[in-house]
Amino acid sequence: MIADSRAIPVERFLLRAVGRTDVGAQRTQNEDAMYYDDFLGVYVVCDGMGGHASGQVASDIAIRTIVHSLKTGDPLPAPGQDQLVAAMKAANAAVFQRSLTDPTCHGMGTTAVGLRFEENIVHVCHCGDSRAYLLRQGQLQQLTRDHSLRNLYQDRPDLVGTLGPATSNVIIRAVGLDASVEIEHHTMPPEHNDVFLLCCDGLSDLVDDWMIREIMTSGDALEIVAENLIRAANNNGGTDNITVVLAQTFIDPLWVPAHAYAQPMQRY
């Protein structure tokens, strides 16, 4: 008599996502970029910055590099490093290299926020002030903390004023501004019917969290929720590009739970 020692998760999650992006009411060019893939379980939003449309170049390079890295496994993550962290670091190198070789792209960069689902774990990674939120059982929670000058001053009161005024759109970390960058990463377990929101500051600066929650708990389809979030930002001025990705989790009803494999297998 032998026992099957395979590690079978208790539950598996299915994913469904939608994404929407809009130039906003006051801009002429969209410098945001996004990617969502339910098969890979990967969702990313980038918000580019830089003059002469180089922000659009930065966000595009970042998204393409992240996706390529996750699909090919190149570069290999360092020991203990998540694949999405490695991919964002690869994006940093690619954006920074382009800024060095193309004079029109000097100083460009981009924020990045992403999710990677791995069985019953969600990896949350970000750099800059693009955000991840979670709607769970009707409650909205911000999963990321902006890498902003305002938050730095809150953490380090001794530095207040030394780096300039702490306006809401001043960030202290972004992809592509330097040869290396720190990507903030944490994990969490998903639950059935979670809805994750990734967005740039074109949404979060103009629409309060309570209104985001109201829209997300409306009961509308994800496509309508995404459109209503963008509409709310535009109704409040639409001063920036607006991008949202919504990803909803469902427990796979056909998944055989781990305890079903716990019975010893009879050898004949």
Secondary structure, DSSP 8 states (H G I E B T S, - for coil): -B-------S--EEEEEEEEEE--SS-SS--EEEEEETTTTEEEEEEEE-TTTHHHHHHHHHHHHHHHHHHH--S---TT--HHHHHHHHHHHHHHHHHHH-GGGTT-EE-EEEEEEETTEEEEEEESS-EEEEEETTEEEE-----BHHHHHHH-GGGTTTT----TT-BS--BTSSS----EEEEE---TT-EEEEE-HHHHTTS-HHHHHHHHTS---HHHHHHHHHHHHHHTT--S-EEEEEEEEEE-TT---GGGG-S-B---
